[in-house]
Amino acid sequence: MELEKIKKTSKEIELEITGENETMLNPITEKLLKNEDVDYASYIADHPESNKRRLYIRVKKGEPIDLLKKAIKEVETELKDFEKKFLEKTPIKTKNKPKSKSKKSKSKKLAAEGDLS
């Protein structure tokens, strides 16, 4: 992933992000939009097949970069909580492999039964 600052003022920031898509940007944008200090937040792609996205944030008060950092932390916290709950509900089970009997143990069994010549 590469980040390039396209525009920055006291109330706005626009970043070009290469190598990421909506999977990462959508939850961050949602968190930004829930923040009362954010006036507008959106991401766009020049083309659906492009690997470049632009994230634009305009704030009512505060620093755009600080509000972006806060949104990222909130998403990170949600993911950690999800992981914790997921692991609690779905413990990892290890499959016990059936023990393969070696030729030696088969031979011992056959000898004990009197079937070994």
TIBA-560895 format. One record per residue (C-alpha): x, y, z. Coordinates in pm, 1 decimal. Layout:
N
<u = X v = Y w = Z>
...
END
This chain:
117
<u = 0.0 v = 0.0 w = 0.0>
<u = 117.5 v = 346.9 w = -85.0>
<u = -17.2 v = 677.3 w = 45.8>
<u = 19.9 v = 1013.9 w = -117.4>
<u = -114.0 v = 1339.2 w = 19.8>
<u = -298.0 v = 1521.0 w = -259.2>
<u = -440.9 v = 1812.6 w = -62.1>
<u = -421.8 v = 1932.3 w = 297.3>
<u = -570.6 v = 2238.2 w = 459.9>
<u = -674.5 v = 2307.2 w = 817.0>
<u = -1020.2 v = 2159.0 w = 744.2>
<u = -959.7 v = 1912.9 w = 459.6>
<u = -736.5 v = 1629.2 w = 355.7>
<u = -730.4 v = 1422.9 w = 39.5>
<u = -516.4 v = 1111.4 w = 14.2>
<u = -444.9 v = 886.0 w = -279.2>
<u = -416.7 v = 524.0 w = -168.7>
<u = -266.4 v = 268.7 w = -405.1>
<u = -303.5 v = -101.6 w = -347.9>
<u = -616.0 v = -95.7 w = -129.1>
<u = -984.3 v = -109.9 w = -207.5>
<u = -1323.7 v = -59.8 w = -47.5>
<u = -1265.8 v = -342.1 w = 199.3>
<u = -1043.6 v = -116.4 w = 405.4>
<u = -1176.6 v = 226.6 w = 314.1>
<u = -1547.6 v = 162.8 w = 367.4>
<u = -1532.0 v = 94.8 w = 745.7>
<u = -1294.7 v = 388.6 w = 797.0>
<u = -1528.0 v = 620.1 w = 605.3>
<u = -1826.9 v = 494.9 w = 804.7>
<u = -1649.4 v = 574.2 w = 1132.8>
<u = -1556.8 v = 919.1 w = 1004.5>
<u = -1917.1 v = 994.4 w = 908.9>
<u = -2038.0 v = 899.5 w = 1258.4>
<u = -1806.0 v = 1157.1 w = 1413.3>
<u = -1983.4 v = 1488.1 w = 1486.3>
<u = -1666.8 v = 1681.0 w = 1401.9>
<u = -1659.1 v = 1544.4 w = 1045.7>
<u = -1852.0 v = 1743.2 w = 787.1>
<u = -1793.2 v = 1506.5 w = 493.4>
<u = -1598.3 v = 1188.7 w = 422.3>
<u = -1587.1 v = 976.5 w = 110.3>
<u = -1363.1 v = 764.6 w = -104.9>
<u = -1369.8 v = 733.1 w = -480.7>
<u = -1204.0 v = 525.8 w = -749.9>
<u = -1108.2 v = 665.9 w = -1088.3>
<u = -1214.6 v = 336.5 w = -1242.7>
<u = -1357.2 v = 12.5 w = -1093.8>
<u = -1051.1 v = -185.2 w = -1203.8>
<u = -804.3 v = 75.1 w = -1079.1>
<u = -601.6 v = -5.5 w = -768.1>
<u = -601.4 v = 363.1 w = -670.4>
<u = -857.8 v = 521.9 w = -440.1>
<u = -891.4 v = 874.0 w = -308.0>
<u = -1004.5 v = 938.2 w = 46.8>
<u = -1144.6 v = 1285.4 w = 108.7>
<u = -1223.7 v = 1424.8 w = 453.4>
<u = -1363.0 v = 1767.5 w = 546.3>
<u = -1404.8 v = 1852.4 w = 914.1>
<u = -1610.1 v = 2103.8 w = 1110.2>
<u = -1353.0 v = 2124.7 w = 1386.8>
<u = -1028.0 v = 1956.1 w = 1474.6>
<u = -750.5 v = 1831.8 w = 1248.6>
<u = -851.0 v = 1601.6 w = 961.6>
<u = -546.9 v = 1378.8 w = 1020.0>
<u = -631.7 v = 1338.5 w = 1389.3>
<u = -990.8 v = 1241.7 w = 1309.7>
<u = -867.2 v = 992.7 w = 1050.6>
<u = -633.2 v = 837.7 w = 1309.2>
<u = -924.1 v = 813.2 w = 1553.8>
<u = -1144.2 v = 640.4 w = 1293.4>
<u = -867.6 v = 391.5 w = 1213.4>
<u = -826.5 v = 310.4 w = 1585.1>
<u = -1202.9 v = 256.7 w = 1618.2>
<u = -1204.0 v = 13.7 w = 1325.4>
<u = -902.1 v = -164.0 w = 1469.9>
<u = -1076.1 v = -198.0 w = 1808.3>
<u = -1389.4 v = -337.4 w = 1643.0>
<u = -1184.0 v = -594.4 w = 1453.8>
<u = -1004.0 v = -703.4 w = 1769.6>
<u = -1336.6 v = -737.6 w = 1953.6>
<u = -1478.2 v = -939.5 w = 1665.7>
<u = -1174.5 v = -1166.3 w = 1663.1>
<u = -1200.3 v = -1222.7 w = 2038.7>
<u = -1571.7 v = -1307.4 w = 2022.6>
<u = -1521.8 v = -1525.3 w = 1718.0>
<u = -1247.8 v = -1726.5 w = 1885.0>
<u = -1455.5 v = -1764.8 w = 2201.5>
<u = -1751.3 v = -1900.4 w = 2004.3>
<u = -1556.8 v = -2116.9 w = 1764.4>
<u = -1264.0 v = -2280.3 w = 1940.1>
<u = -1011.4 v = -2428.5 w = 1709.1>
<u = -1050.4 v = -2801.7 w = 1708.5>
<u = -765.7 v = -3029.2 w = 1615.4>
<u = -855.3 v = -3343.1 w = 1436.0>
<u = -705.1 v = -3654.7 w = 1579.2>
<u = -548.3 v = -3845.2 w = 1300.2>
<u = -616.2 v = -4215.0 w = 1315.4>
<u = -300.2 v = -4389.0 w = 1413.5>
<u = -165.7 v = -4592.8 w = 1131.3>
<u = -50.3 v = -4930.1 w = 1241.4>
<u = 299.5 v = -5005.2 w = 1142.2>
<u = 392.9 v = -5334.9 w = 981.9>
<u = 570.4 v = -5428.7 w = 1302.6>
<u = 257.6 v = -5393.0 w = 1515.0>
<u = 50.6 v = -5585.9 w = 1258.7>
<u = 311.7 v = -5860.7 w = 1264.1>
<u = 303.0 v = -5880.0 w = 1643.8>
<u = -75.9 v = -5903.4 w = 1636.6>
<u = -70.7 v = -6178.1 w = 1374.2>
<u = 198.2 v = -6367.0 w = 1565.5>
<u = -7.6 v = -6351.0 w = 1882.7>
<u = -308.1 v = -6488.6 w = 1696.3>
<u = -97.1 v = -6766.8 w = 1542.9>
<u = -151.7 v = -6650.0 w = 1184.5>
<u = 212.1 v = -6568.7 w = 1117.1>
<u = 420.4 v = -6828.7 w = 942.8>
END
